[in-house]
Amino acid sequence: MPKISWVEIVVTTVYLLNCCMTEGIHMVTPHEKYFGVKVDLSHLTVFSNITFLHVLDEKHKKQDPKS
């Protein structure tokens, strides 16, 4: 993955952690505690990358794809 993707992943992770409830502040999100309004998460989307599973050579059959 490009380095810029890692920056976006870290920023998104911190944002999501701030939107999650915690017991330390009596089941209120940090965002709600700081700003005084509930968080609207309807704008979130899923981002992902294509991944490949490594299969040992012993488990490959002759005509199976390698990648």
MDTraj code that builds the backbone (N, CA, C; nanometers):
import mdtraj as md
import numpy as np

residues = "MET PRO LYS ILE SER TRP VAL GLU ILE VAL VAL THR THR VAL TYR LEU LEU ASN CYS CYS MET THR GLU GLY ILE HIS MET VAL THR PRO HIS GLU LYS TYR PHE GLY VAL LYS VAL ASP LEU SER HIS LEU THR VAL PHE SER ASN ILE THR PHE LEU HIS VAL LEU ASP GLU LYS HIS LYS LYS GLN ASP PRO LYS SER".split()
xyz = np.array([
    [0.0831, -0.1180, 0.0000],
    [0.0000, 0.0000, 0.0000],
    [0.0878, 0.1247, 0.0000],
    [0.0441, 0.2286, -0.0687],
    [0.1212, 0.3530, -0.0662],
    [0.1196, 0.4164, 0.0727],
    [0.2206, 0.4964, 0.1023],
    [0.2311, 0.5587, 0.2337],
    [0.1119, 0.6482, 0.2640],
    [0.0567, 0.7148, 0.1635],
    [-0.0570, 0.8044, 0.1868],
    [-0.1781, 0.7258, 0.2372],
    [-0.1917, 0.6024, 0.1968],
    [-0.3026, 0.5199, 0.2456],
    [-0.2897, 0.4944, 0.3950],
    [-0.1672, 0.4744, 0.4433],
    [-0.1457, 0.4507, 0.5857],
    [-0.1842, 0.5732, 0.6670],
    [-0.1578, 0.6905, 0.6139],
    [-0.1968, 0.8134, 0.6841],
    [-0.3486, 0.8193, 0.6970],
    [-0.4187, 0.7899, 0.5896],
    [-0.5648, 0.7909, 0.5932],
    [-0.6187, 0.6856, 0.6898],
    [-0.5555, 0.5700, 0.6952],
    [-0.5995, 0.4633, 0.7853],
    [-0.5833, 0.5071, 0.9304],
    [-0.4712, 0.5697, 0.9638],
    [-0.4485, 0.6151, 1.1014],
    [-0.5479, 0.7247, 1.1391],
    [-0.5700, 0.8201, 1.0509],
    [-0.6645, 0.9286, 1.0781],
    [-0.8049, 0.8728, 1.0963],
    [-0.8454, 0.7789, 1.0116],
    [-0.9776, 0.7177, 1.0220],
    [-0.9907, 0.6382, 1.1510],
    [-0.8864, 0.5661, 1.1897],
    [-0.8895, 0.4884, 1.3134],
    [-0.9074, 0.5781, 1.4347],
    [-0.8333, 0.6875, 1.4402],
    [-0.8465, 0.7809, 1.5523],
    [-0.9862, 0.8409, 1.5541],
    [-1.0390, 0.8763, 1.4383],
    [-1.1743, 0.9317, 1.4293],
    [-1.2777, 0.8316, 1.4818],
    [-1.2643, 0.7064, 1.4394],
    [-1.3603, 0.6039, 1.4830],
    [-1.3483, 0.5756, 1.6322],
    [-1.2260, 0.5764, 1.6851],
    [-1.2093, 0.5560, 1.8292],
    [-1.2748, 0.6686, 1.9088],
    [-1.2696, 0.7907, 1.8565],
    [-1.3343, 0.9026, 1.9238],
    [-1.4866, 0.8952, 1.9136],
    [-1.5370, 0.8162, 1.8208],
    [-1.6816, 0.8008, 1.8041],
    [-1.7358, 0.6795, 1.8792],
    [-1.6488, 0.6008, 1.9436],
    [-1.6916, 0.4814, 2.0167],
    [-1.7148, 0.5145, 2.1639],
    [-1.8141, 0.4468, 2.2220],
    [-1.8433, 0.4681, 2.3641],
    [-1.7336, 0.4091, 2.4513],
    [-1.7088, 0.4747, 2.5638],
    [-1.6114, 0.4236, 2.6599],
    [-1.6727, 0.4233, 2.7988],
    [-1.6292, 0.3302, 2.8813],
    [-1.6791, 0.3227, 3.0182],
    [-1.6225, 0.4349, 3.1046],
    [-1.5057, 0.4854, 3.0690],
    [-1.4402, 0.5870, 3.1495],
    [-1.5184, 0.7167, 3.1608],
    [-1.5995, 0.7463, 3.0609],
    [-1.6804, 0.8688, 3.0662],
    [-1.8290, 0.8349, 3.0620],
    [-1.8648, 0.7286, 3.1317],
    [-2.0037, 0.6886, 3.1559],
    [-2.0839, 0.6638, 3.0274],
    [-2.0285, 0.5790, 2.9402],
    [-2.0953, 0.5322, 2.8189],
    [-2.1365, 0.6469, 2.7257],
    [-2.0511, 0.7456, 2.7153],
    [-2.0702, 0.8563, 2.6213],
    [-1.9466, 0.8596, 2.5322],
    [-1.9633, 0.8912, 2.4041],
    [-1.8475, 0.8986, 2.3161],
    [-1.7639, 1.0212, 2.3495],
    [-1.6321, 1.0155, 2.3268],
    [-1.5491, 1.1338, 2.3497],
    [-1.5947, 1.2540, 2.2658],
    [-1.6397, 1.2278, 2.1429],
    [-1.6897, 1.3349, 2.0563],
    [-1.8117, 1.4018, 2.1186],
    [-1.9046, 1.3206, 2.1690],
    [-2.0255, 1.3738, 2.2313],
    [-1.9928, 1.4511, 2.3590],
    [-1.8976, 1.4017, 2.4353],
    [-1.8579, 1.4686, 2.5589],
    [-1.7936, 1.6049, 2.5294],
    [-1.7126, 1.6116, 2.4253],
    [-1.6406, 1.7344, 2.3932],
    [-1.7307, 1.8372, 2.3244],
    [-1.8082, 1.7917, 2.2217],
    [-1.8882, 1.8843, 2.1418],
    [-2.0320, 1.8986, 2.1918],
    [-2.0811, 1.8033, 2.2701],
    [-2.2163, 1.8106, 2.3233],
    [-2.3251, 1.7643, 2.2284],
    [-2.2896, 1.7040, 2.1155],
    [-2.3883, 1.6518, 2.0199],
    [-2.3532, 1.5074, 1.9865],
    [-2.4543, 1.4273, 1.9506],
    [-2.4309, 1.2886, 1.9121],
    [-2.3624, 1.2825, 1.7764],
    [-2.2847, 1.1786, 1.7552],
    [-2.2095, 1.1611, 1.6316],
    [-2.3001, 1.1007, 1.5256],
    [-2.2961, 1.1562, 1.4033],
    [-2.3683, 1.1003, 1.2897],
    [-2.2688, 1.0219, 1.2048],
    [-2.2834, 0.8898, 1.1999],
    [-2.1891, 0.8048, 1.1276],
    [-2.2422, 0.7600, 0.9921],
    [-2.3455, 0.8244, 0.9418],
    [-2.4053, 0.7826, 0.8148],
    [-2.3136, 0.8099, 0.6948],
    [-2.2129, 0.8962, 0.7112],
    [-2.1232, 0.9309, 0.6012],
    [-2.0086, 0.8315, 0.5840],
    [-1.9943, 0.7350, 0.6727],
    [-1.8821, 0.6410, 0.6648],
    [-1.9027, 0.5395, 0.5530],
    [-1.7943, 0.5043, 0.4868],
    [-1.7955, 0.4007, 0.3837],
    [-1.6843, 0.3007, 0.4140],
    [-1.6903, 0.1860, 0.3513],
    [-1.5896, 0.0821, 0.3700],
    [-1.4787, 0.1033, 0.2674],
    [-1.3549, 0.1008, 0.3111],
    [-1.2440, 0.1020, 0.2162],
    [-1.1619, -0.0226, 0.2403],
    [-1.1108, -0.0789, 0.1325],
    [-1.0336, -0.2029, 0.1460],
    [-0.9389, -0.2173, 0.0280],
    [-0.8578, -0.3169, 0.0364],
    [-0.7650, -0.3519, -0.0708],
    [-0.7848, -0.4971, -0.1066],
    [-0.7459, -0.5310, -0.2272],
    [-0.7508, -0.6709, -0.2688],
    [-0.6399, -0.7450, -0.1954],
    [-0.6719, -0.8595, -0.1409],
    [-0.5710, -0.9395, -0.0712],
    [-0.5602, -1.0768, -0.1345],
    [-0.4466, -1.1372, -0.1168],
    [-0.4227, -1.2708, -0.1692],
    [-0.3797, -1.3613, -0.0544],
    [-0.4267, -1.4825, -0.0545],
    [-0.3918, -1.5806, 0.0455],
    [-0.2778, -1.6669, -0.0069],
    [-0.1745, -1.6836, 0.0736],
    [-0.0624, -1.7678, 0.0330],
    [-0.0979, -1.9138, 0.0567],
    [-0.0874, -1.9916, -0.0490],
    [-0.1125, -2.1356, -0.0400],
    [0.0194, -2.2069, -0.0671],
    [0.0535, -2.2992, 0.0197],
    [0.1786, -2.3738, 0.0037],
    [0.1795, -2.4496, -0.1281],
    [0.2992, -2.4643, -0.1843],
    [0.3128, -2.5340, -0.3126],
    [0.2614, -2.6772, -0.3059],
    [0.2741, -2.7399, -0.1895],
    [0.2274, -2.8777, -0.1760],
    [0.0746, -2.8879, -0.1896],
    [0.0053, -2.7802, -0.1589],
    [-0.1416, -2.7819, -0.1634],
    [-0.1963, -2.7405, -0.3001],
    [-0.1098, -2.6889, -0.3891],
    [-0.1539, -2.6502, -0.5226],
    [-0.1725, -2.7729, -0.6092],
    [-0.2718, -2.7664, -0.6920],
    [-0.2845, -2.8686, -0.7965],
    [-0.2199, -2.8110, -0.9228],
    [-0.1964, -2.8940, -1.0180],
    [-0.1200, -2.8539, -1.1367],
    [-0.1821, -2.7358, -1.2096],
    [-0.3128, -2.7292, -1.2228],
    [-0.3780, -2.6262, -1.3016],
    [-0.4311, -2.5076, -1.2180],
    [-0.4066, -2.5056, -1.0874],
    [-0.4524, -2.3955, -1.0034],
    [-0.3727, -2.2688, -1.0319],
    [-0.4383, -2.1514, -1.0223],
    [-0.3637, -2.0265, -1.0391],
    [-0.2674, -2.0051, -0.9219],
    [-0.1578, -1.9378, -0.9455],
    [-0.0564, -1.9173, -0.8439],
    [-0.0733, -1.7862, -0.7683],
    [-0.1471, -1.6908, -0.8202],
    [-0.1562, -1.5613, -0.7523],
    [-0.2986, -1.5267, -0.7160],
])
top = md.Topology()
chain = top.add_chain()
for i, resn in enumerate(residues, 1):
    res = top.add_residue(resn, chain, resSeq=i)
    for name in ("N", "CA", "C"):
        top.add_atom(name, md.element.get_by_symbol(name[0]), res)
traj = md.Trajectory(xyz[None], top)
